[in-house]
Amino acid sequence: MQRISQITNHFTGKPTGVAALQVKTPDDVVVVMAKRAPLCKAHKGGFKDMRTDELLIATLKATIDNLPIPVEMIEDIAVGSVTADLNESRAAAIAAGIPVTTSMSCINRFCSSGLMALSNISNQIRNNEIECGLAVGIEHITDMAAPRRDLCDQSAAHPVAVDVPKPMGWTSENVGKDFAIPRETMDKFAARSHQRADNAQKTGIFAEEIIPVEALVREPGAPKDAPRKKVILSKDDGIRSGTTAESLAKVRPAFPQWGPLTTGGNASQLTDGAAVTLLMKRSKAEALGLKILGKHVNTVVTGLDPRIMGIGPYYAIPKVLEKVGITKDDVDLWEINEAFATMYVFCVERLGLDLEKVNVNGGAIGVGHPFGMTGVRQVVTGLPELNRRKGKILVTSMCIGSGMGAAAVWVAE
């Protein structure tokens, strides 16, 4: 179908491929702000003494301070998170200074929650339901409680459905075993992520995308009911400088009961964090004289066998590329979530991607993976880098627990 469309457009004179995506129209949904809080180690880092709603308040306060428009213009907020509660999130928004007239939703599609928040706001704008919206991705893993019910008898008896709630470490080992991915290759890919993240921090790349937030912190060793002091955080605290493939090779397996491949060094870090993007139509942005960072084109989600959920990007990426009429060779930059090195190696190698264009400032292994934040963070990191490189096309993608993958296409301004 893509080839037929290209032939038809050739005779009608319509642009195709990347040229078609670069056409600017008043109805384009564009990003005019993309920022994030620092990424802090779960249970140990700068946000460990806060609740999810307190982190959301801090992030939204910092967002309001940096908004290029009056806060009253934001009509709806979509919060992508695995654990955020709507009542707590709505109260947090009001407490942060968001007008009571601004509505809100919470979206949970596991690790793609942030991307789903972006897509929901984008589609609302595209459908003329709102003029301006804010997409938030947040996860406070330190604050997570995980009481989980067992599957019902019918699901538990189904040979595929029974795997849906299985631990993510188990799925990582399945990918490594099923597709013969060597531990040595995983550690090399992981080391590259750590090193690129370290470089991005040291050269100031990350500083450009971070908005300082006010954290509430207890003194080291203080009891949980001890008073907290206010501290401004402006730097990621989980980046592991000096990591090499050789040092990662010495790390013991994290899930020896399932396999020997996945470790704390070649899997995504447990991290607390939040990110925001402000979207509106191009016509609105131009009328307000705002700088446009890029536009959202399309998002897709697809399903796959839950036992190898990590390779979701392998299925989602070709699907979104076909929908927008381009190929992998047209893509200038990739942000693919590094949930585990098993899935990261598989997706990069099987899709035939150029590693010099993938996660060039490190990915979740190097900087962390607050589940609901990731889909927004990839845009916060990816669009500025795309513009620095004078590239045209960014693709963001991630696997999704329970057996899914998501991907989106973005175009630089």
QUIJOZI-V659869 format. One record per backbone hydrogen bond with DSSP energy under -1.0 kcal/mol. CO is the residue of the C=O (numbers start at 1). NH is the residue of the N-H. If there is no record, write none. Layout:
co=<CO:CO>
nh=<NH:NH>
This chain:
co=<1:2:3:4:5:6:7:8:9:9:17:18:25:26:28:29:30:31:33:35:36:39:40:41:45:47:51:52:53:54:55:56:57:58:59:60:61:70:71:75:76:77:78:79:80:85:86:87:88:89:90:91:92:93:99:103:105:107:109:110:112:113:114:115:116:117:118:119:120:121:122:123:124:124:125:132:133:134:135:136:137:139:140:141:152:153:155:158:160:161:163:167:168:169:170:171:172:173:174:175:176:182:183:184:185:186:187:188:189:190:191:192:193:194:195:196:197:198:199:200:200:204:206:206:209:213:215:217:219:223:229:231:233:239:240:244:245:248:255:255:262:266:269:270:272:273:274:275:276:277:278:279:280:281:282:283:284:285:293:294:295:298:300:302:305:306:308:309:311:312:312:313:315:316:317:318:319:320:321:327:328:333:334:335:337:339:340:341:342:343:344:345:346:347:348:354:357:359:363:364:364:370:370:373:373:374:376:377:378:379:381:382:383:384:385:386:392:393:393:394:395:396:397:398:400:400:403:404:405:406:407:408:409:409:410:411>
nh=<5:6:7:8:9:10:11:12:13:14:21:22:28:283:282:296:280:293:278:276:211:237:272:45:48:50:55:56:57:58:59:60:61:62:63:64:65:73:74:103:134:105:136:107:138:89:90:91:92:93:94:95:96:98:102:77:79:81:112:113:116:117:118:119:120:121:122:123:124:125:126:127:129:130:128:75:279:78:277:80:275:273:143:144:156:157:158:162:163:164:166:171:172:173:174:175:176:177:178:179:181:186:187:188:189:190:191:192:193:194:195:196:197:198:199:200:201:202:203:205:206:208:209:210:36:233:231:229:222:226:217:215:213:241:243:248:249:251:258:259:254:341:369:42:40:139:37:137:35:135:32:133:30:285:286:287:288:290:413:31:411:409:407:405:308:309:311:312:314:315:316:317:319:320:321:322:323:324:326:330:331:395:359:397:339:268:344:345:346:347:348:349:350:351:353:357:334:362:367:269:368:373:374:376:377:378:380:381:382:383:385:386:387:388:389:391:412:332:333:410:335:408:337:406:403:404:304:400:302:398:300:396:297:298:394:295>
